[in-house]
Amino acid sequence: MNTPAFTVLIPARLASSRLPGKPLADIGGLPMVVRVARQAQQSGAHRCVVAADDISIVQACAEHGVDAVLTRPDHESGSDRLAEACERLSLDPAELVVNVQGDEPLVAPGLIASVARELAMRPDCVMSTAAHPLSSWDEFLNPNVVKVVIDLRSTALYFSRAPIPWWRDGMNPVPDQGPLPSPAPLRHIGLYGYRVGFLLGFPALGKTGLEACESLEQLRVLSHGERIAVHVTPTAGAPGVDTPEDLEKVRAIVAAGLSDHPSV
C-alpha cells in the first residue's frame, strides 16, 4: 500500500525539568527540534510542522527552513497542543496527522510512514501507534517501559507499565534468565497517528481512572471506547532524549554518522 497523505506535527515545549531548553539543544550544529523535523520530512509526509510553546523555538525553526506555529504555553498534554495546531493550520477533520515527539532526533522516517499507513488501513480506528517485541526481562519488568497487548487484528487491548501479558506458568518465581513468554511481549513506541476530527475532540474527553492510575494518556482513548491500531516493527526505535546523559549519547551517535535507523 502506498503511503497516504498525512501531516507530521511535532509538539515542542521549552520547559523541561530534567533538561531545560531541550528543543533547542545543539546536536551536531542543529537544534534538536530541527533534527526531528528533518527526519520527519523524509517520511513522505506532505507537510511537517512544529507546534511550539515559545517564540524562540519558532524562530529557530524559521532559521532552518522548518514550518512552525506558536501555541499556548499552558497545555496540559501534547495532544492538547496538537489539537490547537490542527485548528491553526485549518486541517480538515478527515485528514491524518502523525505526532512525532520533539525529543526524538533519530526517529526513523520509515516508522513514521508505517504508523500513517496503519491508520489509513483501519477505518475502525481513530488512532495508530507502534510497538516492538521485547527481548529482555529487565525491560519487561521495568515500569518505565510501557507494554501493550493487541488482538488478532493488531488493535490495542491495553497499555500498562506492568508486565503484560502475565505469564502464569513462568512468572512465579520470576526467572533470572531464560526466554520471555511466547509470543514476545510488546514494548510501546510513543509515536501516534490521529484522525484530525478525533484529535480536535480529544481535549474535551474526560480523564479516566485508568489514565490517572497508570499515567498513560492513551488509556483515555481506550476507556472512552475508541480503538487504536498498532503497527508492530521488529526492532526497537532509536533512542530519544530525556536527560543530559541521553543528549550526550545522541550527540555521539550523530557525530559517528550512525543516525539512520532501519525501523519500519
Disulfide bonds with the S-S distance in Angstrom:
none
